[in-house]
């Protein structure tokens, strides 16, 4: 059974870069799509972006200028970089799998809280 | 961009009740609509897709319907495990959008 696990710093300073990694275990990263979704504490969900197993990316237009999602197939991992963060970027960050771009998110990581504060 | 509006924001109900949540889109779209359940401190779980196909293993008391701009999620007879927040999700061909959620709480 595939499992996803987010990892990275829980605290980032304003104006710096938020960097997270999602490790996929129990299955291959190939032939799927992988997304990052965030949720400010007590608020709703926002899709950040998606990467295919071939490395093609699509980003939320509202975040596109600051986001990069990348893939490391040798480690069965994909990563999120969000630049120039502010307090408004404080959120739980989830990684998720889908079988196609346009497919539902059928498997999620447990989530990791990243706080932006000096 | 299509905006997804869920109502009500909060719904109070009792075990055994039948409840319905609504998700409205700001414009007509392709019926790509999914529902997720999220419990506190946990990741969302996919329940229903397009808009009435249940994920394998989801209890049959859950059902989805709708078309055009209005979609509903119905729970036929509430069980204690169903108290959670429910989100609808739309895909427009190039981005995913979530509704703001409906919190189902115990009356």
Interface residues (C-beta under 8 A of the other chain):
Chain A: X35 X43 X44 X45 X46 X47 X58 X60 X61 X94 X96 X102 X104 X105 X106 X108 X109 X110 X111
Chain B: X1 X32 X34 X36 X42 X43 X44 X45 X46 X49 X55 X87 X89 X91 X93 X94 X95 X96 X97 X98 X99 X100 X101
